[in-house]
Amino acid sequence: MTQLVITLKDQSYLPNIRRILKSLVGVEKVTMAKAGVKPAARMKRLSHYEQSLLDVEEGRVNTYENSEEFFKKMGI
């Protein structure tokens, strides 16, 4: 796959240029980005174990004195 980067001074031309580029044979995708801004890195999908460790680190856990208190809070 080959990419082409075009920098425009006047943003008003962008819709027309996108339309022209999309109509060309062999063009798969046309995206736009602001100059100087890098695209956000993809977040790695966390496993259930990694997510639980993150929850503990960030304090998203519940503690109970005993099972009776747990059942009471859960409404069981």
TACOR-V446062 format. One record per helix or strand of 2 or more residues. SS is the DSSP state (alpha for helix, beta for strand). FROM is the first residue (numbers start at 1). TO is the last residue. Records with the same first field share a line. If there is no record, write none. Layout:
# TACOR-V446062
SS = FROM-TO + FROM-TO
This chain:
# TACOR-V446062
alpha = 11-23 + 48-57 + 67-74
